[in-house]
């Protein structure tokens, strides 16, 4: 199943952290073990496919499942070693759920009894509260650990054909563990995710993740998608450069996936959309009134807000 996730900066400076959010540096390599470790990947779109290729390069045994038979057939040629199913899930040291939120919940609900002792299951969905609140109880009383996750990397494209082993190199990985103070678990997570090459890990809560992602990613997709609907966009060739490309890049999205993500994070996204509408109204009113002073003030405020965000280490 094709899946993309939000694109995010890969800058080295850490983002400002809210209360309960902890920065962990990435570990260069996992501990040595006897024989190869096994990763199971649900979903071979951009995200799951890139994980599969990264773990394959690192020498892991890679099992995978996707509803798309063609994606599975292509992946079997040079990327995966076998199929992830009820009979093989128990052999996995790590399972990555790289599908839509509802599908991730459904897979773990059906396979919780098949996951092996000591394994870690990480969902890689773009929203966390909906998934974490459904999946965390499934691990209670069972011998595996469930962890919410969100790799902050991606492109506007989806599908296994766009997957690449270095997609996550230097990127942040957001982690929502059962407990944020379990140092042994966090160290184990870093070891298991080392083949992906993440630059750092942000440990936070599901609610804090969703509040922030509504602004940094979801609102950006809404704005891009709405902006390109102007009739003028159809005649942009020859009159557009970097500004147009930057603003419209993520308008090329997977509408089915993003609909689910938006609705799962409805309240946070509505807050950001309403705030943006209020701000746009100020620009509209200043233009309509030919009020140069008001327009200049608005533009200055935006520039200064960007500068403050940069000084705090925010996304560029």
N, C-alpha and C positions, 0 to 999 in steps of 0.2 A: 504494500500500500504506500503510495507516494506521500511523503510528509516533509515539510520544511519547518523550520522554526525561526524565531525572530533573529534578525541579524543584530550584532552588537559590536561595540568597539573592542579591539584587541590591544589597546594601549596598555603600557606597563603600569601606569599610575592606578592605584586602587580607587574604586568609587567611594563616595562618602557613605558611611555605614550608619544605619539606624540602630536604635537600641535592640540588642538581641541578634545583630548581624556580625559575624566574625569572619575575618579574612584568614585563609590558610594558603601558604605557598605550596605550589605543586611539588610533588616528589618526582625525581628524575626517572626512577625505574622501580619496578616492584621487587620485592624480596625474591631470592632464588627459591625454586621448588623442584622437587623431583618430578620430571616430566612436564609437559605443557599444561597450562591452565586452560579451562574451557569457558568460553563466553557464549551465552545464548542471546539472540537478538530477535525481537518481535518487530517486524516492519523493516522493509529494505528500500525505503525511500532515500532521500538525500541524507537524512540524519542517521538512520539505521545502517544504510549502505556505507556511509563514511566510517562509522564505528567498525563495521565488518572488515573493511579494507585496512584500517589502522591496526586492528588486533591480528589480522592475518599477517601483516608485515612484521608484527612483534613476535610471531611464532606461536600464537595461541591457537588452540582448536576452536573453530568458529561454527556454531550451529545457528540456524536462522529459520524463521517462518514468515511468510508473507502470503496474503490472499491472492496475489497476482502470480499466477503460474509462470508467466514469462520472466518476471523479475527473479524468481527462484531459479529458473533454468539458466539465466545469464550468470547469476551469482555462483552457481555450482561450477562454472567453467574454471574460475581461478580465485574465488574468494571464500566460499564456505565449504565446510567439510561434511555437512549433513543437515538434516532437518531437525528443528526444535519442536518437540511434541511432548505428549504426556509421558512417553517412555524414555525420553532423553533429557528432560528438564532436570531430573535429579542428578545428572552428571555435571551440571554447570556450577562454576564458582561464582559467576556473575551473570545476571540476566538484565538486559536493557530493554525497556518497553518503549519503542520508538514509533508509536502510533498515536492516533487521536485520543483525547482524554477518555471518552466513553469506551473505546476499544481497549485501552490499557487497563481500565477497571474490569472490564469483562474478561480479559485474558487471565488476570491474576485471580479473579473470583473462581474461574473454572479450573485453574491449575495450582492453586495454593497448596493443595495436598501433594502435588507432584514435585515441588521445589525441594532440593536436597538440603540436608543439615549443613549449617555454616554458610550457606550461599547468601549473597546480597542481591536484592532485586531493586533496580533503580528505574523509575519512570522518567522519560525525557520530554514530557509534555510541556506546552507553553503556558499552562496555568497550573497552579499548585493546590489551592484549597480544595477544589472539587475532587481532585485525584487523591491527594493525601488523606483527606477525611474518609474516603471510601477504602483506600488500600491499607492504611496503617493498621486498622483493626484485623485485617486478614492475616497479618503476621503474628498477632498476639496468640500465644499458646502453640505456635509452630516453630520449627527449628531454624528458620531463615529470618533475615532482617530486611525489612522494606525501607527504602529511603527515597524521598522525593528528589528530583533533579531537573535541571534545565541547562543544557549546553548553550552558551550565549554565542552562537555562531550559526551561519547559514547563508543562503543566497536567495535570490528571487525565483530560482528554479527548483523544481521538485523531480523526484524520481531517481532510481538507482544509477541511471546513466550519467547523472551529474555528481554522484558521490565521489569523494576523493579522500585518501588516507590522511592528508594533512589539513583537513577542514578545521580541526579544533586546535591546531598548533598555536600556542600563546593565548588562546581565548579563555575567558572566565567560565567556570562551571558553578552554577548555584546548587547548593545542597540543602535539603530540608530533612534532617535526621530525626529519629524518635526523640533524641536528647541532644542538645547542642554542647553538652559538657562531657560527652563520652569520647575521650581522647583516643582510646584504642580503636573504636569504630571509625572515627574520622581518619585515623592513620591507615586503617585497612581500606577505606574507600579510596584514598589517594593512591595507594599501591595498585588497587585493581583498575583504576582509571588511568594509570600512568601511560599505557600504550597510546591513548588518544592525544597526549601532548598538551593538556591544558596548562595555561600559564599560572592560574591561581584558582582557588576555590572560595566561594562566598557561602558561609553557613548562616542560614536565616530561618524565619518562619514562613509558612505557606501564605499567611495573610500579608506579611511585609513584601514578599515576592510579588504577589498579585497587584498590590497597590502600586509598586514601582513599575512593573512591566506594562501596566495600563498606559502609562505615560511614555516610557522609553521605546516601546515597540508597537503596542496595539493602536494607540492614537496616531502614530506615524503612518501606519497602514491605512487607517481611515482617511487621513488627510491626503495621502498620495492617491488613493483610489478616487476620492471625490474631486481632487484637483484636475485629474486628467479627463474628467467628464466635460470640461469646457469644450464647446464646439471649436474653439480656436486651436485646441490640441491637434486636430486633424491636419492642420496646415503648418505645424511647427518646423518642418524640415527647412534648413537653411537659416532659421532664425533662433535656433536654440543651441545652448552649449552646456556647461557644467551644471548650472542651476536647474535647468529642466531635467537633465539626466538624474541628478541627485534626488530631486523631489518626486520623480515618477518611477524610480526603480522598483519600489516594492508595490506599486499598483498592479504589477504582474504577479498575482498571487493565486493561491488555491482557495477559491471561495468557499468550498465545503468545509475545509479545515478551519479557516478563519472565522466562519460563522459560529462554529462550535466554541472556539476559543473566546470570541467576543461575548457570547451569551453566558458562558461559564464565569466570566469576569465582568458581568453586566454593570454592577453598581460602580466599581472602580472606573470602568471605561466611560460610563455616563458622566461621572464627575469631571473627567478630563475633557470630554467633548463639550460639555456645557461651559466649562471655563474658557475653552478656545473660542467658542461662539461669542462669549461676552467680550473677549479681547478683540476679535475681528470686527465686532460692531463698533468699537472705538475708532478703528482705522477707517471704516466705512463712513462714520459720521464726520470725521475730520476731513476726509476727501470731499464729501458732499457739501460741507460748509466752506470749502477752500480755506481751511484754517491751518496755515503753515506752521504756526507755533505749536498747535496741538499735535500735528503730524510729526514734527521734529521731536517733540517730547516722547511720543510713542516709540519712534525709532531709536532714540537714545536709550530709553528704558529697556528695549529688547537687546541692544548691544551690551549694555551693562549687565543684564541678567545672564547673558552668555559668558561674559568675562568672569562673573562670580562663580558660575558653574565650573569653568575651567580651573579657577584657582582652588576649588574644592576637590579637583580631581575627577570631575564628572565626564560623561561621554562627550566626544567632540562631534 
